[in-house]
Amino acid sequence: MKNILVIGAAGQIGSELVPALRNKYGKNNVVAADLNTELNAEILQDGPFYKLDVLDTDSIVKTIKEHKVDTIYNLVALLSARGEADPQLSWKINMGGLVNLLEISREYNCAIFTPSSIGAFGPSTPKDKTPQDTIQRPTTIYGVTKVAGELLCDYYYKRFGVDARGVRYPGIISNVTAPGGGTTDYAVHIYYDAIKQKNYSCFLSEDTSLDMMYMPDAIRAAIDVMEADPARLIHRNCFNVTAMNFTPKEIAKEIKKHIPEFEISYNVDPVRQAIADSWPNSMDDSAARDEWGWKHEYDLKSMTDDMLKVLKNR
Ligand code: VAH
């Protein structure tokens, strides 16, 4: 049975990954950690939680030893738009945290999951059906840390045998913890505003096409890639995974099927529009499907059905 540490447990992915991992591996086999202690109560009450700084090696090692951790989920990162506001902090946290956790994984023989992103691609990357292996010249500090992270994780695997794996996530939509500082966050906020005020002002232009994924699929990808048979893996850091692809106009049209009076308007943020324009329109995730059986379950229709049902009930 695995003993897992999730660091960055308070974030958009972490706050849903921790309960999913605890359901699968046992509540006391999954340690949640974050600097932010305003976690949702379920995470705090359901199993061990530590206030940890990803840059504090000694405290992380103490936790690893106490819980005999053999697998680390590293979810600590400043996302794309927030990173552009403070590139130095983004490098310090995204890369400083990763280097720390890779060294700890090497020394204490832990497997480690670190997600990458469509943000690891840039304007010179083929935009449609972006291949698994292709040009990666991102123009955001977030993307630079993601490409550097992918290369460093592969290096630690090849040089030290660290079992490092990851996936390149598209924008992730969820209804538990709102994302912070991302460029794809519009696709989360639009559902909340549709319920609350029947209208949404979008910071991306109406035809901005981006790959997206519903959180249940993202959680399954994070678990399945770490459970995959290592003998089948040709790639490791990181696998393209995607589920759907839409524009603000298309998601608004889907919401209107449930809330006919819903209206979208546009107030384009040039910073986040430039970031979105530098990313692919769609990814080819055949390597993940071939090497570890990745398959998405939610599309725009089923995600919208579920998001609006959950948010209306709340
Ligand atoms: C962001 N949600 O917008 C993150 C993600 C694919 C985008 O990495 O920065």
Residues whose N, C-alpha, C, O or C-beta is under 5 A from the ligand:
A	BS01	VAH	L79 S80 A81 S117 I118 G119 Y169 P170 G171 I172 G181 G182 T183 T184 D185
